[in-house]
Amino acid sequence: MPINELASYFKPWKQNLESFHQLALHLGVSALTLSLAYALKEDEIDKIVVGVNSESELEQILEAYQSSIKISHDVLKEMTVNDPRLTNPANWQL
């Protein structure tokens, strides 16, 4: 989702989210690809659960997955945010 469309709840992490989008742009990948790459590289993450609304979305996720495995873990270190108010969707106040 574009940053300017995010709920005001996410305002404290605006700089982090802008940096994330800038990194995706720099790497020439989608935000989805970069998100999957981060999750795949984190040792603490064993599984990734995604939801889809259509076959097209599933195809996009599978394509992003294939691209994400090629992204270096070193590039992803700067993306880390250790705030459960952001990282755990159950905490989001929307």
C-alpha positions in Angstrom: 0.0 0.0 0.0 1.4 3.5 -0.8 2.6 5.3 2.3 0.2 8.2 1.9 -2.7 5.7 2.1 -1.7 4.2 5.4 -3.8 4.7 8.5 -2.6 7.3 10.9 -1.7 4.5 13.4 1.4 3.9 11.3 2.7 7.5 11.5 5.4 6.7 14.1 7.0 4.3 11.6 6.7 6.5 8.5 10.4 6.9 8.1 11.0 3.1 8.4 8.3 2.5 5.8 9.7 5.1 3.5 13.1 3.6 3.8 11.6 0.2 3.0 10.0 1.5 -0.2 13.2 3.3 -1.2 15.2 0.0 -0.7 12.7 -1.9 -2.9 13.0 0.8 -5.5 16.8 0.7 -5.3 16.8 -3.1 -5.7 14.2 -2.9 -8.5 11.8 -5.2 -6.7 8.2 -4.8 -5.5 7.4 -4.2 -1.9 5.9 -7.7 -1.8 9.2 -9.2 -3.0 11.1 -7.3 -0.4 8.7 -8.3 2.4 9.0 -11.9 1.5 12.7 -11.7 1.3 12.9 -10.3 4.8 10.6 -13.0 6.2 12.6 -15.7 4.4 15.9 -14.5 5.8 14.9 -14.2 9.4 16.0 -17.2 11.5 13.1 -16.6 13.9 10.5 -17.0 11.2 9.7 -20.6 10.3 6.6 -20.2 8.1 5.0 -17.5 6.1 1.2 -17.3 5.8 -0.3 -15.2 3.0 -3.9 -14.6 2.0 -5.2 -14.3 -1.5 -8.4 -13.1 -3.1 -7.7 -14.3 -6.6 -5.6 -16.6 -8.8 -3.8 -13.5 -10.0 -2.8 -12.5 -6.5 -1.4 -16.0 -5.9 0.6 -15.8 -9.1 2.0 -12.4 -7.9 3.0 -13.9 -4.6 4.7 -16.9 -6.2 6.6 -14.7 -8.6 7.6 -12.4 -5.7 8.8 -15.4 -3.8 11.0 -16.6 -6.7 12.6 -13.1 -6.8 12.9 -12.8 -3.1 15.2 -15.7 -2.6 17.9 -13.9 -4.7 18.1 -10.9 -2.3 21.1 -10.8 0.0 20.5 -11.0 3.7 23.0 -8.2 4.3 20.8 -5.7 2.3 17.8 -6.6 4.6 19.4 -5.9 8.0 18.6 -2.2 7.9 14.9 -3.1 7.6 14.6 -4.5 11.1 12.0 -3.0 13.4 11.7 -4.5 16.9 8.4 -2.9 17.9 5.5 -5.3 18.2 3.0 -2.4 17.7 4.2 -2.5 14.1 5.4 -6.1 13.6 2.3 -7.9 15.1 -0.9 -7.1 13.2 -2.9 -8.2 16.2 -1.7 -5.0 17.9 -2.7 -2.6 15.1 -5.3 -0.1 16.1 -7.1 0.6 12.9 
